[in-house]
């Protein structure tokens, strides 16, 4: 079974039905063998939070974009070296790991630079002036390590200029050599060793030598001349010692790197303009996470997404059109979702998506856990306004009864407790009320948003009418809406009152006329946004244009 993550999400400004449907369907998919994650597209309202807390269910993850990030695709593991790694050690690691480059990091794992094989090849094949400069700055112990040698004497006041002379001949010939401040590679010839030091050698490397005389060591101390006994012969000693410098001296610090949270498609565009094989990927603290290459970008797949309780691009997660859409489970009108291949699409004329999810469990003969049954029951009661919404069907009520038995809940008492939490609007900022359940619609080419707030009594809204008008006018202007509607709906009173902002505000008066000059009149039996408010508003908007 494919274990790739499937993101299951409801609509923006999520209500209880949206959140619970995502949770319940994710659990269903998990039990079917998939790796499914419930998601939300915004803050949850008080009612939803109450239900999740009551049934001890974790809130879904916040899903912000359907595009994949580098953190969500396979990239190469981070293979790193420290700035004090020798070039020889770096070469060996590249060979062992079959890598063309290595990242240089601090002790905390933060990226400092990179070293490539071509950088190291340039040391062996390039201008000797660079090798001389690097060797001059290389600690004695690094040189000894690189040539498998042993430091017989080191001196912090050494006077080594990075140049190298190879002497393996008699003392009488040394007078012709300029050895001052140079590294002198010399054989098992005590007189030659002494003469080299006397002529001002900056460092002595002895080859084919088991031990160095005490007289030579004493002279080296006086002359501040370190001595290394090499583990190789003359040729290999000469070949290897130029790879003794630490990589910090040659690493590139002007790097092209990517953040782990960058979108894959954006990284791919940048890679097409660059020539390197792979690039470091870092987190927000510049710690190395791994390496990305064109291979990873070309082999990545879009996020797999399932939509519940909506099927409109405008209601869904950002960049949903770039996701691999697998399924839609909804009870709203069929809108503008388009796919590249056939998908599972279930749309029913029913009061809540939670009732559809409950049906799916039953159709698959899958038991519903007690806590999940309580959540699903709450979602059905919320979306059907305790069966008072005209969208309510016999199936909604039947499913609710089954869930109530499983959850061992009394529907009347449970609904009363739940709506007491959700209908408390006093003390809440109008902006919060406006955003807790708002949906956007395109009605005859006009941009319309309708927010619905469940209130214990609609009279509560009248106490904050001035603030409502100010916030709505500002919101409509900021979002460039032709019409913004805020409906306060009371299940107890079985009706709603309406407030409007925007150029088409008069359409609300036509759809829901005031009674005997009373502004914002109570509209009895108007409860459903989908089956009542939107159709009546649509007719009024079309007639007013």
N, C-alpha and C positions, 0 to 999 in steps of 0.2 A: 504494500500500500504506500502510495506517495505521501511522504511526511512533510512536504513543503507547507509552510504556514498559509492558512486561509484566514483572511480577515473578514469578520462578519459585522456589518455595521448598519445602524438605522440612519435616520436623516439628521440634518443640522437642527440645532435648537431642540434636542431630543426630549420627547415626552416619555412617560412610563412605558407605554406600549413599545416604543422604539428600543428602549434600553433592555427591557425584559425579553423581547423577542430575540435580540442579538445574543443575550446570555443563554437563553434556552436552546436556541438553534446551534450555538457553538458546543454546548454540552451534548446535544444529539450527534453532531458531526464527530466529536471526540469518541463517543461510544461506537461510532461506525468505523473508527480506525484512522481518522484524519487528525491533523494537528490544526485545530481551529481556535481562533482568538476573538472573543467578543470585543467590540469597539464602540466608542461614542464619538460624536462630532461636536462636542461642546459641553458646557456645564450642565449638570443634572438639576432638575427642580427639586423642591422640598419634598414633594410626594414620593418621587423615585428614591431619594436618599433615605426616606423613612422606611420604605419597603425593603431596600437592600440591608439596612441596619437591622430591621425586625427579623429578617430571615437569614442574617449573617452571611450575606453573599458579597463578594468583592466587586467593587466598581469596575466596569470595563476600561480598557486602556484608551487614552485619547489618541485618535487617529487623525493626523493632520494632512497627510498627502498620500495619494495612491501610488506615487512613483517610488521606486526602490532607491534606497541609499546604499552607499558602500558598506555600511554596517550590516546590511541585509543580504549581501551577496557573498559568494566565496572569493576570498583573496588569499594571497600567499602569506604564510606565517612570517612574523618578523624575525629575521636573522641579523644579529647586531654585533658590533665590536665596540670597544672603548676607544677613546682618543689616543690612549697610550699603547694600543695594539701595534706591534711592529708590522711593517709592510710584508715581511716574510710570513708572519702568522696569518695576515689577511689573505695572502696568496694561497696558503695551505687550506684555509677555510673555504675559499672560493672553489678550490679543486675538490675538496671533500663533499661540499654541498652542491656542487655543479651550479654555481651562481656566477653571474657576471658582475655583480656589484654587492656591496654591503653598506649598511647604514651605521653611522657613528653616533652613539648616544651617550648621554651622561649617566651617572649612577642611578638617577631617578627615571631613566628610560626616555628622556627627552631628546628629540632629534637635533643633532649638531651639524651633520654633513653626510656626504656619501663618498665612497671610494669605489672605482670601477677597475676592471682588469686592464683597460686601456691606460688608466692613470698609472698603474704599476708598471706596465710595459714601457711607458715613456721614461721611467727611471732607468731601466736597463738599456734602452736603446737611444735615449735622448742625449742632449748636451751634457757633458760631464760637469759643467759649471753648476747645474742644478744639484747633481749628486754630491758635489763637494760642499755646497751650502747646507744641504740636508744632513750630511754626515757630521758636519761641524756641530750641529745642534743636537746630535744624538747622544744620550747618556751612555757611558762606558758599559754598563750592565746590559743595555740593549744590543750593543755590538757583540758582546760575549755570547749572549743568548742566541743570536742569529747565526753565529758560526760554530754553534755547539761547543763553545769554549768555557773558560774559567777565568774570572778576574783574579789575578794574583796580587795586583796592587791598583788602587784607584786613588785619585787625588782631586779634591774639589777645586783646586787651583790649576787644573790642567790647561795647557796652551795649545790645543789641537785646532788646526785651521781647516780640516776636512779633506786635505789632499793626501794621497797615498803613494808611497814608494815601496817597491819590492826589492829587497836586498837578500841575496842568498850566495854571496861570494866572499872572498877573503878581505880582511881589514885593510890591506894595502890599497884596495880599490875604492874604499868608502870615501877617501878624500875628494873624489870627483863628484860626489853627490851633494845636493842642497837638501838637507833633511830638517831644517829648522821648522818646528811646529807641525811637522807632517806625521801621519801614521806610517810607521815603518814595519813592513812585514819581513821578518828575518828568521833564519833557520837556527839549528842547534850549534851556534857558534858564539861562545861567550864573549870573545874579543869583539866580534861584530856588534853584538848587543850593547856592549859598553861604549863602543865608538859611536853608535847611533845615538845613544843617550847624550854622550858628550857633545855631539854635533847639534844638540837642541831638539831632538825628536819630541813631538807632542804626544805620541802614544806608540807603544811597542806591541806588536802582535807576533808571537813566536809560533812557528809551525815545526812539526816533526820533532817536538821537544817534550821529554817527560817531566823535566823540572828545570827551574831557573836558579842560577847560583845566588847565594845570599848577597854577594858583592854587587851583583846587578840590581837586585831589589833595593839595596841601600842607596845605590847611585840614583835609581829611579825616584826614590823619595826626596832626595835632595833636589832633583831636577824637576819635580812635579810632573813626572811622566808615567801615566798608567801603563800597566803591563797585562796583556791578555794572552793566555795559552789557548790556541785554537784547537778545535776538535777535528779539523780538516787539514788537507794538504794545502799547498800554496795556491793552486788554481781555484779550488772550491772556496777557500777562504776569501779570495779576491772577488769571486762571483757573488757570494752571498752577502758580504758585509755592506754593500750598497742598498740592501733591503732591510737594514737594521733600523732606520729612522721610524718614529711613531707616525701613524697615519694622520694624526692631527696636523702634520706639517704639509700634507698634500691633499687633504680632503676638500671636496667642493662644498661650499656653504651657500652658494646662490642656487637653491634647489627649486624644482617644481614639485610641490607636494599637494596632497588633497586631504580635506577634512573627512573624517569617517562619516559625518552626517550629510555630505554632499550627495546630490542626486546623481544616479548612475548616468542618466542621459546627458547631464551637463558635463560630467567628467569625460564621457566619450567624445563630446565635441572638442574638448581641450586636447585630448590625446591625439586626435587626428591632425592637430597642428604642431605636434612635437615628434621628435625622432627617437627618443629613448625607449628601451625595452620595458622597463618597469619604473614605478614611481612610489615613493613612500606615502603611506596613509597615516595621518596623525589624528589624535583627539583634540578637544578644545584646549588642553594643557600642553600641546605639542609633544605628547608621548606617542612613540611609534606603535601603531596597531598592526601593520603589515605592509604588503606591497600589492599594487594593482597594475595590471597590464592590459593591453588590447584584448588578449585572450579572455580575461575575466569579463570585460565589457561585452564582447561579442557573444559570450555564453550565458549571460545573465537572462533571467526571465522576469516578466512583469509580475507585480504582486497579484496574487489570486484573491478576489473579493466576492463576497456574497452580500447582496443588499436585502434588507428586511424593512418593511413598513414604508417603502418609497421606491420609485422607479424614475426619478427625474434627475437630470444632471445638476440642475440648480439647487436641488435639495441634498445632494450627495457630497462625498468627500472631494477635496480638491484633486484635479487631474484624474478623476474616475474614468475618463475616456481612454486613458493610457494603461489602465489596469486590465488584467485578464479576468473578465467578469464571468463567474461560474453559474450563479443562480440569482433569481429575484423571487422573493416571497412578499406579497403585498395585498392590500385591500383598497387601494386608491385607483383612480383612473390610470390607464396606460398612457405614458407620456413619451419622452424623447430618447429614452435609453436605446442605444444601437450597439450591436455586437458584430464581431467578425466571423463568428461561428454559432451554431445552435447552442442554446443554454436551457437549463431547467427554469421555467417561468411559471410560477403559480400565483394567480390573481383571483381572489374570490370576492363576491358581493357579501360582505360580512362586516361586523362592527369593529373587529380588532384583529391585528396580525397575530396576537398571542393565541387567539382561538384557532387560527390556522396551524400554528406551531404545535398546539395541543393535539390537533387532529393528526399531524404527522407522527407524533409519538405513538398514538393509538393505532394508526394504520400499520406501523412497524412493530406492533405488539411489544413496545418498549415501556417499561414502568417509569412513572414520573416520581422522583423523590419528593418527600413531604415538603421540604423547603422550597423547591422549585415550583411545586404545585401552588404554594401560597403566593409566590411571585407572579405566576401566570394568571392566577385569579385576580390579583390586584390590577394587573395590566388590562384585563378584560373589563373590570368594573370601571377603571379610569377612562378607557377609550369609548365605552358605551354610556358613560355618565350614569352608571348603575342601571343600565338597561333603559334609560329614558331617552337616549338619542334615537332619532328615526333610523339610524343606520343599524341598529340592533336587530339581530336575527334570532330565530329559534335555536340555531346552532350555537350562538354566543351564550345564550342562557343555559343550554344543555351542557356545554363544556364547563361553564362556571360551576354548575352543580356537582359535576364529577370532580373538579379540582377542589372544591370546598370539602368534599368527603375525604379526599386524600390528605388535604392539609389540616383536616379536623377544625374547620372554621365555620362560624355562622356568617352567612353572607351579609345580612343586615348589619350586624354588629361590626364586622370587619370593614364594611364600606363606610360606616359612620366614623370609625376611628381614622381611616385613611383620608377621607375628605375633610375631616377636621384639621388635619395637618396641611393639606394642599390648598384649602380655601381661606387660610389666614393671610390676608393681604396687608393688614394694618402694620405699619412700621417698616414695610419693605419699600425700597426706592422704586419709583415708577420705571426707571430704565431696566431694573432687574425684572420687574413684572412683564415688561414689554418683550424682553428677550427670552423668557423662560420657555415659551412655546409659540414661535412665530414661523410662518411659512410664506414663501414668495410665489406669486403666480403671474403668468403672462395672460392677461385678459384682453383680447382684441388688440394686441400690440401695446398694451399699457402695462407698466410695471407696478404691480400691486402686492402689498404685504399685509397679511392678516394675522394678528396675534390674539390668542385666546387665554384668558385667565379665569380659573375656577375660583369663585368667591362664595363664602358662606351666605352672604346676602349682598345683592347688587348695590344696596344703599351705601355700602362701604366705599364704593368708587366715588360717590358724589362728594365725599369729604375731601377728596384730593383732586378734584376736577381741574383746578388751576394748574397744578403741577403736571397733570396728565397732558393738558394742552401744550404747555411749554416743551415738555420732553418729546412729544409726538411731532411737533413742528420741526424741531431740531433734527430728530431722527430721519424724518421724511426728506429733509433738505440734504443731509449728509449722504444718505443712500440713493439720492436722486429718484425717489419714488413718485409715481403719479398719484398713488393713493396708499395711505397707511390706515389700517383699521385695527382698533383695539376693542375686543369684545369681553365684557365681564359676564360670566355665565354662572348662574346659581342653580345647582341641582335641587336644592331644597325648595326654591321658589319656581323651578321649572321654566326658566327663561333667561334672557340676556339684555344688557344695555350696551350701546355702541358709541364709540368715540372715533373721530376721523381727522386726518390731516392730509394736505396735498391738494393739487389742483382739482382732483375729482371728488373732493370731500362731499359735495352735494349729492353724489350718487348714493351715499349711505343714507341720507335723508329720504331719498326716493325708495330705496330698498326697504328701509325700516322707518317709516314715517312716525313723527311725534304725534302724541295724542293730545288734542285740545290745547295746542300751544306749549305743551310741556317738553322741554328740551331733554334729549337723551331718554326718551320714554322706554319703559320696560316692555320688551317684546316677548310676550308669552309663547311658550312652546318652541322657541328658537334656541336650539342647543348645539346642533351639529355644524361644524365649519364646512365639512365636506359636502353634506347632502342638503344643507339649508342656506348657510351664509354665502358660500361661493356661488351657487346658482342664482340666488336672488341679486347679489351684487353684480354678477356678470350681466344679467338682463338690464339692470339699471345703468351700468357703465355703457353698454352698447347703445342704449336709448339716448344717453346724454351726449354722445359723440356726434 
